[in-house]
Amino acid sequence: MAEITAATVKELRERTGAGMMDCKKALAETNGEMEAAIDWLRAKGLAAAAKKAGRTAAEGLVGVAVDGKRGAVVEVNSETDFVAKNEIFQDFVRNVAKLALQHGTDVEALGAVQYPEGGTVQEKLTDNIAKIGENQSLRRAALVEVGQGAVVSYVHNQVAPGLGKIGVLVALESAAPAETLTALGKQIAMHVAAAHPLALSAEELPSELVERERGIAMEKAKESGKPQNIIEKMVEGGLAKFRKDNALLSQLFVMDNKTPVAEVVASAAKDAGTGIELKSFVRFQLGEGIEKKQDDFAAEVAAAAGTNKPEPVA
């Protein structure tokens, strides 16, 4: 069984909003596995929704670059948030986003692309590490494009033009005027940043994610003590809500919290007198999915004082 420490309990509390004792029990029941403990708490009705994110797990910047019908977004990580304010680092992220727009988003291939100042992207990154004195890495990149229409970007928590903590690209296929698509795209991109949809439509939600939700819904329904046929209806109802809440087209638009995004697009198309299709989107949030090393300050003090490390939480 994995060691259950105070730091582990704290992380689980931050990610779920559950009480300390419930978090300790969840970790004990799941051999200290964080994701399994989150599912256990949700099945018991003790945690918030799965989309509730923990604190950002890495530092650095997300950068976007758009050229009419194409848009790219990249994430470059660093050890501390101080680096995000460094002009050398910002310039690098900005240039890499532009290069991704031209050369594609395979990270390894992107690292071999010629950098504007000479050398390759990877060589420039290595040089920046030496200059800034902190480890950095090009983590990921994505590209969206349309045949006709526009790609619109939005950056949340922007620290400089096109650079911030969350980067969103929205692709709209249409013959509508550019200003119409830009206005609509900006609003939808802001919605995506806030609502964090997991797919464009319910049909595109990853099957493994839906099955995970099914398991959680089943555990919740079983605890109700109702007959099996009622339990099955409860599960299907829960999955229908999950699909609606996590697919962009069926989410309620954050601007009014009552109109589905699909209807917002249809209304804009009617006003423009031509069809508008929300083709695709991409959302990068800095550090999502990366585990951040937590410094054990108490242990460091204890070691310096020559005392034993504090006991883990039982």
The 8 nearest C-alpha neighbors of each residue, nearest first, counted from 0:
[[1, 30, 2, 31, 27, 3, 29, 32],
 [0, 2, 31, 30, 3, 32, 27, 26],
 [1, 3, 4, 0, 31, 311, 30, 312],
 [4, 2, 312, 31, 7, 311, 1, 313],
 [3, 5, 311, 312, 7, 6, 2, 8],
 [4, 6, 8, 7, 312, 9, 311, 3],
 [5, 7, 9, 4, 8, 10, 293, 295],
 [8, 6, 10, 4, 9, 5, 3, 11],
 [7, 9, 5, 11, 6, 10, 22, 23],
 [10, 8, 6, 12, 7, 11, 5, 13],
 [9, 11, 13, 7, 12, 8, 6, 14],
 [10, 12, 14, 8, 13, 9, 15, 7],
 [13, 11, 9, 16, 15, 17, 10, 14],
 [14, 12, 10, 11, 16, 15, 53, 9],
 [13, 15, 53, 11, 12, 52, 10, 16],
 [16, 14, 46, 47, 12, 17, 13, 11],
 [15, 17, 12, 13, 46, 14, 47, 18],
 [16, 18, 46, 15, 12, 45, 22, 21],
 [19, 17, 21, 20, 22, 12, 16, 45],
 [18, 20, 22, 21, 23, 12, 17, 8],
 [21, 19, 23, 22, 18, 24, 17, 25],
 [22, 20, 24, 18, 19, 23, 25, 17],
 [21, 23, 25, 19, 20, 24, 8, 18],
 [24, 22, 20, 26, 21, 25, 8, 27],
 [23, 25, 27, 21, 22, 26, 28, 20],
 [26, 24, 22, 36, 28, 27, 23, 21],
 [27, 25, 31, 29, 23, 36, 28, 24],
 [26, 28, 24, 30, 25, 29, 31, 23],
 [29, 27, 25, 26, 30, 24, 36, 31],
 [28, 30, 26, 31, 27, 32, 36, 35],
 [31, 29, 0, 27, 32, 1, 28, 26],
 [30, 32, 26, 1, 29, 3, 27, 33],
 [33, 31, 35, 30, 29, 34, 36, 26],
 [32, 34, 36, 35, 31, 37, 11, 26],
 [35, 33, 37, 36, 32, 38, 39, 29],
 [34, 36, 38, 37, 32, 33, 29, 39],
 [35, 37, 39, 25, 33, 34, 26, 38],
 [38, 36, 34, 40, 35, 39, 41, 33],
 [37, 39, 41, 35, 36, 40, 42, 34],
 [40, 38, 36, 42, 37, 41, 35, 25],
 [41, 39, 45, 43, 37, 46, 42, 38],
 [40, 42, 46, 44, 38, 43, 39, 45],
 [41, 43, 219, 215, 39, 44, 40, 218],
 [44, 42, 40, 41, 45, 219, 39, 218],
 [45, 43, 41, 42, 46, 40, 219, 47],
 [44, 46, 40, 43, 41, 17, 47, 42],
 [47, 45, 41, 15, 40, 17, 44, 16],
 [46, 48, 15, 16, 51, 49, 41, 45],
 [49, 47, 50, 51, 46, 41, 15, 52],
 [48, 50, 51, 47, 52, 41, 37, 15],
 [49, 51, 48, 52, 195, 47, 245, 196],
 [52, 50, 49, 48, 14, 47, 53, 15],
 [53, 51, 50, 14, 54, 49, 55, 15],
 [54, 52, 14, 13, 55, 51, 10, 56],
 [53, 55, 56, 52, 13, 14, 10, 287],
 [54, 56, 286, 57, 53, 287, 285, 58],
 [55, 57, 291, 286, 289, 290, 54, 287],
 [58, 56, 286, 55, 291, 289, 76, 285],
 [57, 59, 77, 80, 79, 76, 78, 286],
 [58, 60, 76, 77, 83, 75, 80, 82],
 [61, 59, 163, 75, 164, 74, 83, 162],
 [60, 62, 74, 163, 73, 164, 162, 166],
 [61, 63, 162, 73, 161, 72, 92, 93],
 [64, 62, 72, 161, 71, 96, 166, 73],
 [63, 65, 71, 96, 97, 70, 72, 161],
 [66, 64, 70, 69, 67, 71, 63, 150],
 [65, 67, 69, 68, 70, 64, 150, 100],
 [68, 66, 149, 69, 150, 65, 70, 148],
 [67, 69, 149, 150, 144, 145, 66, 148],
 [70, 68, 144, 66, 67, 150, 143, 65],
 [69, 71, 65, 143, 64, 142, 150, 66],
 [72, 70, 142, 100, 64, 141, 63, 96],
 [71, 73, 63, 141, 140, 62, 96, 64],
 [74, 72, 140, 62, 61, 96, 139, 63],
 [73, 75, 61, 139, 138, 60, 137, 62],
 [76, 74, 137, 136, 60, 138, 59, 61],
 [77, 75, 59, 136, 135, 58, 137, 74],
 [78, 76, 135, 59, 58, 79, 134, 82],
 [77, 79, 58, 134, 133, 135, 76, 57],
 [80, 78, 81, 58, 77, 82, 59, 83],
 [79, 81, 58, 82, 83, 59, 78, 77],
 [82, 80, 79, 83, 84, 85, 59, 78],
 [81, 83, 85, 84, 80, 79, 59, 88],
 [82, 84, 59, 80, 81, 85, 60, 89],
 [85, 83, 82, 81, 86, 89, 80, 158],
 [84, 86, 82, 88, 87, 83, 89, 81],
 [85, 87, 89, 88, 90, 84, 83, 91],
 [88, 86, 90, 85, 89, 91, 127, 131],
 [87, 89, 91, 85, 86, 90, 92, 83],
 [90, 88, 86, 92, 91, 87, 93, 85],
 [89, 91, 93, 87, 88, 92, 86, 94],
 [90, 92, 88, 94, 89, 93, 95, 87],
 [93, 91, 95, 89, 94, 90, 62, 96],
 [92, 94, 90, 96, 91, 95, 62, 89],
 [95, 93, 97, 91, 96, 92, 90, 98],
 [94, 96, 98, 92, 97, 93, 99, 91],
 [95, 97, 99, 93, 94, 98, 64, 73],
 [98, 96, 94, 100, 95, 99, 64, 93],
 [97, 99, 95, 101, 100, 96, 102, 94],
 [100, 98, 103, 96, 102, 101, 104, 97],
 [99, 101, 97, 71, 98, 102, 103, 70],
 [102, 100, 98, 99, 103, 97, 71, 96],
 [103, 101, 99, 98, 100, 104, 109, 112],
 [104, 102, 99, 105, 101, 100, 109, 142],
 [103, 105, 140, 99, 141, 106, 109, 142],
 [104, 106, 108, 107, 109, 103, 140, 139],
 [107, 105, 109, 108, 104, 139, 110, 140],
 [106, 108, 110, 109, 105, 111, 104, 121],
 [109, 107, 111, 110, 105, 106, 112, 104],
 [108, 110, 106, 112, 111, 107, 105, 104],
 [109, 111, 121, 120, 107, 108, 112, 106],
 [110, 112, 108, 109, 119, 120, 121, 113],
 [113, 111, 109, 119, 110, 120, 114, 108],
 [112, 114, 119, 118, 120, 111, 115, 117],
 [113, 115, 119, 120, 117, 116, 118, 112],
 [116, 114, 117, 113, 94, 118, 119, 120],
 [117, 115, 114, 118, 123, 113, 119, 120],
 [118, 116, 114, 115, 113, 119, 123, 120],
 [117, 119, 114, 113, 122, 123, 120, 116],
 [120, 118, 113, 114, 122, 112, 121, 111],
 [119, 121, 110, 114, 123, 122, 112, 111],
 [122, 120, 110, 124, 119, 123, 125, 111],
 [121, 123, 125, 119, 124, 120, 118, 126],
 [124, 122, 126, 120, 121, 125, 127, 119],
 [123, 125, 121, 127, 126, 122, 120, 128],
 [126, 124, 122, 128, 123, 127, 121, 129],
 [125, 127, 123, 129, 124, 128, 122, 130],
 [128, 126, 130, 124, 129, 125, 131, 123],
 [129, 127, 125, 131, 126, 133, 132, 130],
 [128, 130, 126, 132, 127, 131, 125, 133],
 [131, 129, 127, 128, 132, 126, 133, 125],
 [130, 132, 128, 133, 129, 127, 82, 87],
 [133, 131, 129, 128, 130, 134, 127, 135],
 [134, 132, 128, 131, 135, 78, 77, 129],
 [133, 135, 128, 77, 78, 132, 136, 76],
 [136, 134, 77, 76, 128, 133, 78, 75],
 [137, 135, 76, 75, 138, 77, 134, 124],
 [136, 138, 75, 139, 74, 76, 106, 135],
 [137, 139, 75, 74, 136, 76, 106, 140],
 [140, 138, 74, 73, 106, 137, 141, 75],
 [139, 141, 73, 104, 72, 74, 106, 142],
 [142, 140, 72, 104, 71, 73, 143, 139],
 [141, 143, 71, 70, 104, 72, 144, 100],
 [144, 142, 70, 69, 71, 170, 141, 280],
 [143, 145, 69, 68, 170, 70, 150, 142],
 [146, 144, 68, 147, 172, 148, 170, 149],
 [145, 147, 148, 144, 68, 172, 149, 173],
 [148, 146, 145, 172, 173, 174, 149, 68],
 [149, 147, 173, 172, 171, 174, 145, 68],
 [150, 148, 68, 171, 67, 170, 151, 180],
 [149, 151, 170, 68, 169, 69, 70, 67],
 [152, 150, 169, 184, 168, 181, 185, 149],
 [153, 151, 168, 167, 169, 188, 185, 150],
 [152, 154, 167, 188, 166, 189, 185, 155],
 [155, 153, 166, 165, 157, 163, 161, 167],
 [154, 156, 165, 157, 163, 164, 166, 153],
 [157, 155, 163, 164, 158, 154, 165, 162],
 [156, 158, 163, 155, 162, 159, 154, 164],
 [157, 159, 163, 162, 156, 160, 84, 83],
 [158, 160, 162, 157, 161, 163, 89, 84],
 [161, 159, 162, 157, 158, 163, 154, 62],
 [162, 160, 63, 62, 159, 154, 163, 64],
 [163, 161, 62, 159, 160, 157, 61, 158],
 [162, 164, 157, 156, 158, 61, 60, 165],
 [163, 165, 285, 156, 61, 60, 284, 155],
 [166, 164, 284, 155, 283, 154, 163, 285],
 [165, 167, 154, 283, 282, 61, 153, 63],
 [166, 168, 282, 153, 152, 281, 188, 154],
 [169, 167, 152, 281, 280, 151, 188, 150],
 [168, 170, 280, 151, 150, 188, 184, 279],
 [171, 169, 150, 279, 278, 280, 149, 277],
 [170, 172, 277, 149, 278, 276, 148, 173],
 [173, 171, 148, 276, 147, 275, 145, 278],
 [174, 172, 148, 275, 175, 147, 274, 171],
 [173, 175, 148, 147, 176, 273, 274, 172],
 [174, 176, 173, 273, 271, 177, 179, 180],
 [177, 175, 179, 178, 180, 174, 271, 148],
 [176, 178, 180, 179, 181, 175, 149, 148],
 [177, 179, 181, 180, 176, 182, 175, 183],
 [180, 178, 182, 176, 177, 181, 183, 175],
 [179, 181, 183, 177, 178, 182, 184, 149],
 [180, 182, 178, 184, 179, 183, 185, 177],
 [183, 181, 185, 179, 180, 184, 178, 186],
 [184, 182, 180, 186, 185, 181, 179, 187],
 [183, 185, 181, 187, 151, 186, 182, 180],
 [186, 184, 188, 182, 183, 187, 181, 189],
 [187, 185, 189, 183, 188, 184, 190, 182],
 [186, 188, 190, 184, 189, 185, 191, 183],
 [187, 189, 191, 185, 190, 186, 153, 167],
 [190, 188, 192, 186, 187, 191, 185, 193],
 [189, 191, 187, 193, 188, 192, 253, 194],
 [192, 190, 188, 194, 195, 189, 193, 187],
 [193, 191, 189, 190, 195, 194, 188, 167],
 [192, 194, 190, 191, 195, 189, 253, 188],
 [193, 195, 191, 190, 196, 192, 253, 250],
 [196, 194, 191, 192, 193, 197, 245, 282],
 [197, 195, 245, 247, 246, 198, 194, 191],
 [196, 198, 245, 246, 195, 204, 199, 247],
 [199, 197, 246, 204, 200, 196, 203, 247],
 [198, 200, 247, 246, 248, 203, 279, 201],
 [201, 199, 246, 203, 202, 198, 248, 247],
 [200, 202, 246, 242, 203, 204, 243, 198],
 [203, 201, 200, 204, 199, 198, 205, 242],
 [202, 204, 200, 201, 198, 205, 199, 246],
 [203, 205, 198, 201, 202, 206, 197, 200],
 [206, 204, 208, 207, 203, 209, 198, 202],
 [207, 205, 209, 208, 210, 204, 203, 211],
 [206, 208, 210, 209, 205, 211, 204, 212],
 [207, 209, 211, 205, 206, 210, 212, 204],
 [210, 208, 206, 212, 211, 207, 213, 205],
 [211, 209, 213, 207, 212, 208, 206, 214],
 [210, 212, 208, 214, 213, 209, 207, 215],
 [211, 213, 215, 209, 210, 214, 216, 208],
 [212, 214, 210, 216, 211, 215, 217, 209],
 [215, 213, 217, 211, 212, 216, 210, 218],
 [214, 216, 212, 42, 218, 217, 213, 219],
 [217, 215, 213, 219, 234, 214, 218, 212],
 [216, 218, 220, 214, 215, 219, 234, 213],
 [219, 217, 221, 215, 220, 216, 42, 214],
 [218, 220, 42, 216, 217, 222, 221, 43],
 [219, 221, 217, 223, 222, 230, 218, 216],
 [222, 220, 218, 223, 219, 224, 217, 230],
 [221, 223, 224, 220, 219, 218, 225, 43],
 [222, 224, 221, 220, 225, 219, 230, 226],
 [225, 223, 222, 221, 226, 220, 230, 227],
 [224, 226, 223, 229, 230, 227, 221, 220],
 [227, 225, 229, 228, 230, 224, 221, 231],
 [228, 226, 230, 229, 231, 225, 221, 232],
 [227, 229, 231, 230, 226, 232, 225, 233],
 [230, 228, 232, 231, 226, 227, 233, 225],
 [229, 231, 227, 233, 228, 232, 220, 234],
 [230, 232, 234, 228, 233, 229, 227, 235],
 [231, 233, 229, 235, 234, 230, 236, 228],
 [234, 232, 230, 236, 231, 235, 237, 229],
 [235, 233, 237, 231, 236, 216, 232, 217],
 [236, 234, 238, 232, 237, 233, 239, 231],
 [237, 235, 233, 239, 234, 238, 232, 240],
 [236, 238, 234, 240, 235, 239, 233, 241],
 [239, 237, 241, 235, 240, 236, 242, 234],
 [238, 240, 236, 242, 241, 237, 235, 243],
 [239, 241, 243, 237, 238, 242, 244, 236],
 [242, 240, 238, 244, 239, 243, 245, 237],
 [243, 241, 239, 201, 245, 240, 244, 246],
 [242, 244, 240, 249, 241, 245, 246, 250],
 [243, 245, 241, 250, 242, 240, 246, 249],
 [244, 246, 196, 242, 197, 243, 241, 247],
 [247, 245, 200, 198, 201, 199, 196, 249],
 [248, 246, 199, 196, 250, 249, 200, 198],
 [247, 249, 261, 260, 246, 250, 200, 199],
 [250, 248, 259, 243, 247, 246, 260, 261],
 [251, 249, 247, 259, 244, 248, 260, 246],
 [252, 250, 259, 256, 258, 257, 260, 253],
 [251, 253, 256, 260, 254, 258, 259, 255],
 [252, 254, 256, 255, 190, 251, 194, 193],
 [253, 255, 252, 256, 190, 186, 257, 251],
 [256, 254, 257, 253, 252, 258, 251, 259],
 [257, 255, 253, 252, 251, 254, 258, 259],
 [256, 258, 251, 255, 252, 259, 253, 254],
 [257, 259, 251, 252, 256, 260, 262, 255],
 [260, 258, 251, 249, 250, 262, 261, 252],
 [259, 261, 248, 263, 252, 262, 250, 249],
 [262, 260, 248, 264, 259, 263, 265, 249],
 [263, 261, 265, 264, 260, 259, 266, 258],
 [262, 264, 260, 266, 261, 265, 267, 259],
 [263, 265, 267, 261, 262, 266, 268, 260],
 [266, 264, 262, 268, 267, 263, 269, 261],
 [265, 267, 269, 263, 268, 264, 262, 270],
 [266, 268, 270, 264, 269, 265, 271, 263],
 [269, 267, 271, 265, 274, 275, 266, 270],
 [270, 268, 266, 272, 267, 271, 265, 273],
 [269, 271, 267, 268, 272, 266, 273, 265],
 [272, 270, 268, 269, 273, 267, 175, 179],
 [271, 273, 269, 270, 268, 274, 175, 267],
 [274, 272, 268, 271, 175, 269, 275, 174],
 [273, 275, 268, 173, 276, 272, 174, 269],
 [274, 276, 173, 268, 172, 171, 273, 277],
 [277, 275, 172, 278, 171, 173, 274, 264],
 [278, 276, 171, 279, 170, 172, 275, 264],
 [277, 279, 170, 276, 171, 172, 280, 145],
 [280, 278, 170, 277, 169, 199, 281, 143],
 [281, 279, 169, 168, 170, 282, 143, 278],
 [280, 282, 168, 167, 283, 169, 279, 141],
 [281, 283, 167, 166, 284, 168, 280, 192],
 [284, 282, 166, 165, 285, 167, 281, 61],
 [285, 283, 165, 287, 164, 286, 282, 166],
 [284, 286, 164, 287, 165, 61, 283, 60],
 [285, 287, 57, 56, 55, 289, 288, 284],
 [288, 286, 289, 285, 284, 56, 55, 57],
 [287, 289, 286, 290, 56, 55, 57, 285],
 [290, 288, 56, 286, 287, 291, 57, 55],
 [291, 289, 56, 292, 288, 57, 286, 287],
 [290, 292, 56, 57, 293, 289, 55, 286],
 [291, 293, 294, 290, 56, 57, 295, 289],
 [294, 292, 291, 295, 6, 296, 290, 7],
 [293, 295, 296, 292, 299, 298, 297, 291],
 [296, 294, 298, 297, 293, 299, 6, 300],
 [295, 297, 299, 298, 294, 300, 301, 293],
 [298, 296, 300, 299, 295, 301, 309, 308],
 [297, 299, 301, 308, 295, 296, 300, 302],
 [300, 298, 296, 302, 301, 297, 303, 295],
 [301, 299, 303, 297, 302, 298, 304, 296],
 [300, 302, 298, 306, 304, 299, 303, 308],
 [303, 301, 305, 299, 304, 300, 306, 298],
 [302, 304, 300, 305, 301, 299, 306, 298],
 [305, 303, 301, 302, 306, 300, 299, 307],
 [304, 306, 302, 303, 301, 307, 300, 308],
 [307, 305, 301, 304, 302, 308, 303, 300],
 [308, 306, 301, 309, 302, 305, 298, 310],
 [307, 309, 298, 301, 310, 306, 302, 297],
 [310, 308, 307, 311, 298, 297, 301, 306],
 [309, 311, 308, 312, 4, 313, 307, 5],
 [312, 310, 4, 313, 3, 5, 309, 2],
 [311, 313, 4, 5, 3, 310, 23, 8],
 [312, 311, 3, 4, 23, 310, 27, 2]]
